[in-house]
Amino acid sequence: MIGAIVCDIEGTTTSISFVADVLFPYARAHLAEFVRTHSADAEVRASLDEVGRVCGHCLDDGQAIAQLIRWIDEDRKIGPLKALQGLIWENGYRNGDFQGHVYPDAVRKLREWKEAGLALYVYSSGSTHAQKLLFGNTEYGDLTALFSGYFDTRSGAKQESDSYLNIARQINSPPSEILFLSDTAGELDAARIAGLKTCQLLREGAKIAENHPNASNFDGVITLI
């Protein structure tokens, strides 16, 4: 019996285009100005120092900015970049530059599942801070109370089975009682190897993953739980 549901974000609860066409370009466009304006802030300074550690040598702020922009263009999932993107997006949400996109069927079913007593979690390559910002600033209001926890790549890479075992341990649930929702075959395969139940969301032309149940939206998931 399923007692917990872990949701991916991009292509699952949220349009890939929102992340790719709104959030990422916004962070890239504002990164240099944000870093220069907030370079004395502890969080920003720590991320800039971490950029140098990742690169293996000290960088001045201009060099760190250039490296961060290269990582954005290469779509790298690196800790200090994710941290700074989250801070930039926080400014964007606060200023009303955009709202977090969540599919209406996802909002409806998440609320139903929460009411039915299921524990809901998020697992995304974006930082937990960025996840909370997205779900906290939607056209449906603040949805963060729906979730019992948030996980990012600090729990492991999304296409490695140990990551899902780590999450199962952290939420104190047998893997067999967790349902993982994602649009990506590699992530679903890793979750299944770890013993989780899986369902693929077929949004925005996602290629069907073999050996996994699938649904066109959250309404079709209910038959699995």
C-alpha positions in Angstrom: 0.0 0.0 0.0 1.3 3.4 -0.9 1.8 5.8 2.0 4.1 8.4 0.4 4.4 10.1 -3.0 7.6 11.7 -4.1 7.2 14.1 -7.0 9.7 15.4 -9.6 9.1 19.0 -10.7 10.0 19.7 -14.3 7.6 17.8 -16.7 5.7 16.4 -13.7 4.2 19.1 -11.5 5.5 21.9 -13.5 6.0 22.8 -17.2 9.5 22.2 -18.5 9.1 25.4 -20.4 8.6 27.5 -17.2 11.9 26.3 -15.9 13.8 26.4 -19.2 12.2 29.6 -20.7 11.5 31.7 -17.5 13.6 30.7 -14.5 16.9 29.8 -16.1 17.1 32.8 -18.5 16.1 35.1 -15.6 18.9 33.8 -13.4 21.4 34.2 -16.2 20.3 37.7 -17.1 20.5 38.9 -13.5 23.4 36.9 -12.1 26.2 39.4 -12.7 24.3 42.3 -11.3 23.0 40.3 -8.3 26.5 39.0 -7.4 28.0 42.5 -7.6 25.2 44.0 -5.5 25.1 41.3 -2.9 28.8 40.1 -2.8 29.1 41.1 0.9 26.1 38.9 1.9 27.2 35.8 3.7 25.2 33.3 1.5 26.5 34.9 -1.7 30.1 35.1 -0.4 30.0 31.4 0.6 28.7 30.4 -2.9 31.4 32.5 -4.6 34.1 30.9 -2.5 32.7 27.5 -3.3 33.0 28.3 -7.0 36.7 28.7 -6.5 37.0 25.4 -4.6 35.1 23.5 -7.3 37.5 25.0 -9.9 40.5 24.2 -7.8 41.9 27.8 -7.5 40.9 31.2 -6.1 38.8 33.4 -8.4 37.9 37.0 -8.1 34.3 37.9 -8.4 34.5 38.7 -12.1 36.0 35.3 -12.8 33.5 33.6 -10.6 30.6 35.2 -12.4 32.1 34.1 -15.8 32.4 30.6 -14.5 28.9 30.6 -13.2 27.5 31.7 -16.5 29.5 29.0 -18.3 27.9 26.5 -16.0 24.5 27.8 -16.8 25.2 27.5 -20.5 26.4 24.0 -20.0 23.4 23.1 -17.8 25.6 22.0 -15.0 24.0 20.9 -11.7 26.6 22.4 -9.3 25.9 23.4 -5.7 27.0 27.1 -5.7 25.3 27.8 -9.0 22.0 26.2 -7.7 22.3 28.2 -4.5 22.8 31.5 -6.3 20.0 30.8 -8.8 17.7 30.2 -5.8 18.5 33.6 -4.3 18.0 35.4 -7.7 14.7 33.6 -8.2 13.6 34.7 -4.7 14.1 38.3 -5.7 12.1 37.6 -8.9 9.2 36.1 -7.0 9.3 38.9 -4.4 9.3 41.5 -7.2 6.4 39.9 -9.0 8.4 39.2 -12.1 6.8 35.8 -12.4 4.8 33.2 -10.5 5.6 29.5 -10.0 3.9 27.3 -12.6 2.1 24.2 -11.4 -0.4 22.2 -13.5 -4.0 22.5 -12.3 -4.4 18.7 -12.2 -1.3 18.5 -10.0 -2.7 21.0 -7.6 -6.0 19.3 -7.4 -4.7 15.8 -6.9 -1.9 16.8 -4.4 -4.6 18.5 -2.3 -6.8 15.3 -2.5 -3.9 13.0 -1.6 -2.8 15.2 1.3 -6.4 15.2 2.6 -6.5 11.4 2.2 -3.5 11.1 4.5 -0.7 10.5 2.0 2.7 12.0 2.8 3.9 14.2 -0.1 7.5 15.0 -1.0 9.5 16.8 -3.7 12.7 15.6 -5.3 14.4 17.8 -7.8 17.8 18.7 -9.1 17.0 22.3 -8.2 17.9 23.3 -4.6 15.3 22.8 -1.9 15.2 26.6 -1.5 14.3 27.0 -5.2 11.6 24.2 -4.8 10.0 26.0 -1.9 10.0 29.3 -3.8 8.3 27.7 -6.8 5.5 26.0 -4.7 5.2 29.0 -2.4 4.5 31.5 -5.1 1.9 30.0 -7.5 -1.3 31.4 -9.0 -3.0 28.9 -6.6 -1.3 30.5 -3.6 1.3 29.0 -1.3 1.3 25.2 -1.8 4.3 24.5 0.5 2.1 23.1 3.3 1.1 20.2 1.1 4.6 18.7 1.3 6.2 17.0 4.3 9.7 17.4 2.9 11.9 18.5 0.0 15.0 16.7 -1.4 17.7 17.8 -3.9 20.9 16.4 -5.2 22.4 16.4 -1.7 20.4 13.2 -1.4 22.2 11.9 -4.5 21.9 12.1 -8.3 18.4 11.5 -9.6 19.5 8.7 -11.9 21.2 6.7 -9.1 19.2 4.1 -7.1 21.0 4.9 -3.8 19.4 8.4 -3.9 16.0 6.9 -3.6 17.1 4.6 -0.8 18.5 7.7 1.0 15.1 9.4 0.7 13.3 6.3 1.9 15.5 6.2 5.0 15.0 9.9 5.6 11.2 9.7 5.5 11.3 6.4 7.4 9.2 4.5 4.8 9.8 1.2 3.1 10.7 1.8 -0.5 7.8 -0.5 -1.6 5.3 1.9 0.0 6.6 5.0 -1.9 5.4 6.1 -5.3 7.7 8.2 -7.4 6.3 10.4 -10.2 8.6 11.7 -12.9 8.7 12.2 -16.7 12.3 10.9 -17.1 13.1 7.3 -17.8 16.5 7.3 -16.1 15.0 8.6 -12.9 12.1 6.1 -12.9 14.6 3.2 -13.6 16.7 4.2 -10.6 13.7 4.5 -8.3 12.4 1.1 -9.4 15.8 -0.5 -8.8 15.6 0.9 -5.3 12.3 -0.8 -4.8 9.9 2.2 -5.2 6.7 2.1 -7.2 6.9 4.4 -10.2 4.6 6.2 -12.7 5.7 8.3 -15.7 3.9 11.6 -16.4 3.6 12.0 -20.2 3.6 15.7 -20.5 5.1 17.9 -23.3 5.9 15.0 -25.6 7.8 12.9 -23.1 9.1 9.6 -24.6 7.4 6.6 -23.1 9.7 4.8 -20.6 9.6 1.0 -20.8 8.4 -1.1 -17.8 6.7 1.8 -16.0 3.0 2.6 -15.7 2.2 6.0 -17.2 -0.4 8.7 -17.1 -1.1 11.8 -19.1 -1.7 13.9 -16.0 -2.1 13.4 -12.2 -5.8 12.3 -12.6 -4.5 9.1 -14.2 -2.2 8.3 -11.3 -4.9 7.5 -8.8 -5.4 4.0 -10.3 -2.0 3.1 -9.0 -2.5 3.9 -5.3 
